[in-house]
Amino acid sequence: MRFPRPPDWLIYSSVVFALVLGSLSRRENADAPPAPPPPDALEGALLGPITPFDPSVTVTTPDIPFQPSAGTAFSIAGQGRWLTARHVVDGCRQPALVVGGGRAVAADVRLSPRADIALLITAGGPPALPVTTTTPLTVGQRAFHAGFPQGRPGEVTSRLLGRETLKVRGRGERDEPVLAWAEVGRTLGLEGTLAGLSGAPALDRRGRVVGLTIAEAPRRGRIYTTSPDTLGPAIRGEQRAGELLLGEPVTIDNYGRVADDMRRDLRIAQVVCLSA
């Protein structure tokens, strides 16, 4: 049985098609990958790097003798390493951490030369909070600031606005990159200033510290924290590999309870000055 011979045009077309297909398969493909999906309604684009065009806010520090004040600190290493805001302890001869029952533990201090950060050192301490300085930040992401505003236990939640430059004029003059956050909630009954929250950790939804609270602008409803660019060098070598780091998912429904647990365990403590 003989099959009919296909027409010449079909044979030639098949050959041409095979040649074209072979040439296309060997062609370099330099197409760009597809664009990432658009951000959701709450969180926007990734936060970019520091630039000379970042907005700035100027703070003037009067050149007057140190006035004792209270702030907040948090544990970054179980061997007795804590972080707080530099301006809370700068000029204080003997800072201390309140541990309850009318007692306080004295701490040695190392001041960061380029940022509003101070490292406190005690003989041992509670488990550390996890600190991240490499996790990408997104505009609109939420943070939870837990500490001692007005000298009492309290907390605030905020959303990231972007980068700014804090221009400190007067004592300790410097230009410091910071993150600006919009306050969107706070402890029920907490009104007025957030003084005393300086040094508090800014926690992300996974319970990781992404910044250290250093200032507020009440009229603008803003809170300022350190940026990863200054926080990273301040803690380098202080958190040991393999150390137990206690982090807990934080939400708008449980952030008050989580903050209370951290204060109760002294992972977050109040800082006072015993001798000015």
Backbone torsions as a table, in degrees:
resi	resn	phi	psi	omega
1	MET	NA	127.0	-178.3
2	ARG	-107.2	131.4	176.2
3	PHE	-80.5	147.2	179.3
4	PRO	-66.0	141.9	179.2
5	ARG	-73.1	130.1	178.9
6	PRO	-66.9	152.7	-179.7
7	PRO	-64.6	154.1	-177.6
8	ASP	-60.1	-39.1	-176.1
9	TRP	-63.2	-32.3	179.0
10	LEU	-70.6	-39.1	178.0
11	ILE	-63.5	-48.8	-179.2
12	TYR	-62.9	-39.3	-179.8
13	SER	-64.3	-39.6	179.5
14	SER	-64.8	-41.1	179.1
15	VAL	-64.2	-45.7	179.1
16	VAL	-61.5	-42.5	179.4
17	PHE	-61.2	-42.0	179.6
18	ALA	-64.6	-40.5	178.9
19	LEU	-65.3	-42.7	179.5
20	VAL	-64.3	-44.3	179.9
21	LEU	-61.6	-41.1	178.9
22	GLY	-65.0	-40.3	-179.3
23	SER	-68.9	-37.4	179.6
24	LEU	-68.5	-34.9	-178.3
25	SER	-69.5	-22.3	-179.5
26	ARG	-95.4	-1.5	-178.9
27	ARG	-75.9	140.6	178.9
28	GLU	-64.3	135.8	177.6
29	ASN	-108.2	106.2	-179.0
30	ALA	-113.0	26.0	178.9
31	ASP	-66.4	146.4	176.4
32	ALA	-74.2	151.1	176.9
33	PRO	-66.2	161.1	179.8
34	PRO	-62.6	151.9	-179.6
35	ALA	-66.5	148.0	178.4
36	PRO	-65.8	156.8	178.6
37	PRO	-64.3	150.9	-180.0
38	PRO	-65.0	149.5	179.4
39	PRO	-65.7	155.9	178.8
40	ASP	-76.3	-176.6	-173.2
41	ALA	-70.0	-21.6	-175.4
42	LEU	-95.8	-41.2	-177.5
43	GLU	-115.4	134.4	-174.5
44	GLY	-103.2	-142.1	-174.4
45	ALA	-71.7	160.4	174.9
46	LEU	-61.4	143.5	178.3
47	LEU	-72.0	127.8	-177.8
48	GLY	-79.2	177.4	179.8
49	PRO	-74.7	170.7	176.9
50	ILE	-64.6	137.0	176.6
51	THR	-135.6	160.4	176.7
52	PRO	-66.7	-11.2	-175.6
53	PHE	-97.3	5.2	178.0
54	ASP	-62.4	142.5	174.8
55	PRO	-58.4	156.8	-178.6
56	SER	-130.2	154.4	174.2
57	VAL	-133.2	135.2	-175.7
58	THR	-103.9	133.1	177.3
59	VAL	-124.0	129.1	178.8
60	THR	-104.7	123.7	178.4
61	THR	-102.0	118.2	-178.3
62	PRO	-66.8	142.8	-179.8
63	ASP	-86.7	76.2	-178.6
64	ILE	-127.8	162.1	178.1
65	PRO	-56.7	152.0	-178.5
66	PHE	-58.8	131.8	175.4
67	GLN	-106.9	119.2	-178.7
68	PRO	-55.2	136.9	179.2
69	SER	-144.6	165.8	178.6
70	ALA	-111.2	151.3	178.9
71	GLY	-149.1	-157.8	-177.3
72	THR	-128.7	147.4	174.3
73	ALA	-136.2	160.0	177.2
74	PHE	-141.1	149.8	-176.2
75	SER	-76.7	132.9	174.7
76	ILE	-117.7	-4.6	177.8
77	ALA	-160.0	135.6	-175.2
78	GLY	-67.7	-14.3	179.7
79	GLN	-82.4	7.6	176.2
80	GLY	102.9	51.3	177.3
81	ARG	-124.3	129.1	-176.7
82	TRP	-132.8	155.3	172.4
83	LEU	-118.0	143.5	170.9
84	THR	-147.2	179.1	177.5
85	ALA	-78.8	139.3	-178.1
86	ARG	-59.0	-41.6	-174.5
87	HIS	-67.5	-15.7	177.8
88	VAL	-71.1	-35.0	-173.8
89	VAL	-118.3	-5.6	-179.0
90	ASP	-64.9	116.1	-177.4
91	GLY	99.0	-8.5	178.7
92	CYS	-84.2	126.7	-179.3
93	ARG	-72.3	-35.5	-178.2
94	GLN	-141.4	86.7	174.2
95	PRO	-74.7	156.4	-179.1
96	ALA	-149.7	158.6	177.9
97	LEU	-107.5	127.3	-179.8
98	VAL	-76.8	126.6	-177.3
99	VAL	-113.3	5.5	176.3
100	GLY	100.5	162.6	179.2
101	GLY	64.5	27.3	-178.9
102	GLY	73.1	15.3	-177.9
103	ARG	-111.6	151.7	177.8
104	ALA	-141.0	147.7	-179.7
105	VAL	-108.1	123.9	-179.8
106	ALA	-67.6	149.4	-177.4
107	ALA	-135.7	143.7	169.4
108	ASP	-82.9	159.7	-172.6
109	VAL	-129.8	139.3	167.5
110	ARG	-125.7	121.1	-176.8
111	LEU	-93.5	136.4	173.9
112	SER	-74.0	132.1	-177.6
113	PRO	-76.5	-18.4	-172.7
114	ARG	-120.5	3.1	-176.0
115	ALA	-149.6	162.5	179.3
116	ASP	-82.2	62.2	-177.5
117	ILE	-134.4	138.2	174.5
118	ALA	-132.4	139.5	175.8
119	LEU	-99.7	124.4	176.7
120	LEU	-103.0	141.2	-176.2
121	ILE	-124.9	124.4	175.9
122	THR	-126.9	168.6	178.8
123	ALA	-83.6	83.2	-178.3
124	GLY	89.8	163.7	-178.5
125	GLY	-173.0	-177.9	-179.0
126	PRO	-78.7	171.2	175.5
127	PRO	-56.4	152.7	-173.6
128	ALA	-88.2	154.8	167.7
129	LEU	-84.1	140.9	177.1
130	PRO	-70.1	135.2	179.5
131	VAL	-116.5	131.8	176.4
132	THR	-123.4	131.1	176.2
133	THR	-122.3	7.5	-178.6
134	THR	-118.2	-12.5	179.5
135	THR	-68.4	127.3	178.8
136	PRO	-58.5	138.6	177.1
137	LEU	-103.2	147.2	179.2
138	THR	-122.0	141.5	177.1
139	VAL	-60.4	130.6	-179.6
140	GLY	96.1	-9.0	-179.0
141	GLN	-69.4	155.3	-173.9
142	ARG	-93.5	147.9	172.7
143	ALA	-132.5	157.0	179.5
144	PHE	-126.8	122.0	-176.8
145	HIS	-107.2	113.2	-175.9
146	ALA	-116.5	129.9	-179.8
147	GLY	-175.3	-134.1	-174.8
148	PHE	-133.4	64.3	176.7
149	PRO	-62.8	135.2	-178.0
150	GLN	58.6	25.0	177.2
151	GLY	78.3	7.9	-179.3
152	ARG	-125.0	155.1	177.6
153	PRO	-58.9	134.7	-179.7
154	GLY	-173.5	168.4	-178.0
155	GLU	-151.7	159.5	-178.3
156	VAL	-137.3	147.3	171.5
157	THR	-117.7	150.4	-173.7
158	SER	-148.7	170.5	174.9
159	ARG	-126.8	142.1	-174.5
160	LEU	-71.8	127.6	176.9
161	LEU	-95.2	-40.5	-178.6
162	GLY	152.9	-167.1	-179.3
163	ARG	-89.4	149.2	170.2
164	GLU	-143.3	169.6	175.3
165	THR	-114.0	121.6	177.5
166	LEU	-88.4	113.7	-179.4
167	LYS	-98.2	103.6	-179.2
168	VAL	-91.5	123.8	-179.7
169	ARG	-118.7	141.0	-175.8
170	GLY	105.3	-142.8	-179.8
171	ARG	-63.1	129.9	-178.5
172	GLY	73.0	34.8	-175.3
173	GLU	-58.8	133.6	-179.3
174	ARG	-170.9	164.3	169.5
175	ASP	-112.3	119.2	-173.4
176	GLU	-122.7	126.7	174.8
177	PRO	-70.6	133.6	-179.3
178	VAL	-136.0	169.6	172.4
179	LEU	-106.6	135.8	178.5
180	ALA	-103.7	132.2	-178.4
181	TRP	-125.2	144.6	175.9
182	ALA	-95.0	123.1	177.9
183	GLU	-68.0	130.6	-179.0
184	VAL	-126.8	-1.3	179.0
185	GLY	-177.5	156.9	179.0
186	ARG	-155.7	173.2	179.6
187	THR	-55.7	135.6	178.6
188	LEU	-58.6	126.5	-179.9
189	GLY	93.9	-11.5	177.8
190	LEU	-83.4	113.3	-178.8
191	GLU	-126.0	156.6	176.8
192	GLY	81.8	-149.4	-172.6
193	THR	-64.1	154.3	175.0
194	LEU	-103.6	18.2	177.6
195	ALA	-53.8	134.9	-175.1
196	GLY	103.8	-16.4	176.7
197	LEU	-85.5	-9.2	178.7
198	SER	-58.8	130.0	-177.4
199	GLY	97.7	-8.2	-178.3
200	ALA	-70.3	148.1	176.1
201	PRO	-73.5	144.7	170.0
202	ALA	-101.6	110.3	-173.5
203	LEU	-98.0	140.8	172.8
204	ASP	-87.4	-175.4	-175.0
205	ARG	-66.5	-16.8	178.3
206	ARG	-95.8	6.3	178.9
207	GLY	80.1	18.3	179.1
208	ARG	-98.0	143.6	178.3
209	VAL	-78.3	121.5	178.2
210	VAL	-110.9	-5.4	179.9
211	GLY	-171.7	167.0	178.3
212	LEU	-117.6	124.9	-175.4
213	THR	-69.9	126.9	-175.7
214	ILE	-126.5	-20.3	-176.2
215	ALA	-162.7	165.5	174.7
216	GLU	-137.2	155.4	172.2
217	ALA	-124.8	88.5	-171.6
218	PRO	-56.9	-40.1	-177.8
219	ARG	-67.5	-29.1	179.9
220	ARG	-94.6	-7.5	-178.8
221	GLY	66.5	36.5	-176.6
222	ARG	-117.9	151.6	174.7
223	ILE	-124.5	139.6	-179.1
224	TYR	-115.1	136.7	175.9
225	THR	-126.4	165.2	172.5
226	THR	-62.4	159.4	174.7
227	SER	-99.7	161.5	177.3
228	PRO	-57.6	-25.3	-177.3
229	ASP	-67.4	-27.3	177.9
230	THR	-103.8	-29.5	-179.8
231	LEU	-69.5	-38.9	-178.9
232	GLY	-56.3	-54.5	179.8
233	PRO	-62.0	-30.0	-176.7
234	ALA	-69.2	-27.2	-177.4
235	ILE	-107.7	0.9	-175.5
236	ARG	-57.8	126.1	178.2
237	GLY	83.5	-2.1	-177.3
238	GLU	-92.0	-34.2	177.2
239	GLN	-91.3	116.5	-175.6
240	ARG	-78.9	147.2	177.5
241	ALA	-64.3	135.4	178.4
242	GLY	84.7	-1.4	179.5
243	GLU	-70.0	143.7	177.8
244	LEU	-67.9	117.9	179.2
245	LEU	-112.8	122.5	-175.5
246	LEU	-96.8	110.7	175.0
247	GLY	-128.8	147.3	-179.0
248	GLU	-138.5	137.0	177.0
249	PRO	-54.3	136.1	-176.7
250	VAL	-120.6	135.3	178.5
251	THR	-133.1	172.4	178.1
252	ILE	-68.4	-16.0	179.6
253	ASP	-87.6	-26.6	-174.7
254	ASN	-119.2	4.1	-171.2
255	TYR	-66.9	-26.3	174.6
256	GLY	-66.9	-44.6	179.1
257	ARG	-66.7	-43.4	179.4
258	VAL	-61.2	-41.8	178.7
259	ALA	-63.7	-40.8	177.7
260	ASP	-61.6	-41.3	178.5
261	ASP	-61.7	-41.6	-179.0
262	MET	-67.6	-37.6	177.0
263	ARG	-69.9	-38.6	179.9
264	ARG	-64.5	-38.0	179.4
265	ASP	-83.3	0.5	-179.1
266	LEU	63.6	18.2	170.4
267	ARG	-70.2	-25.5	169.6
268	ILE	-121.4	126.4	-175.2
269	ALA	-135.3	160.1	177.0
270	GLN	-85.9	139.1	178.1
271	VAL	-105.0	132.6	176.7
272	VAL	-132.0	165.9	177.6
273	CYS	-109.8	117.0	-179.4
274	LEU	-82.1	-25.9	-178.1
275	SER	-150.8	119.6	-178.1
276	ALA	-91.0	NA	NA
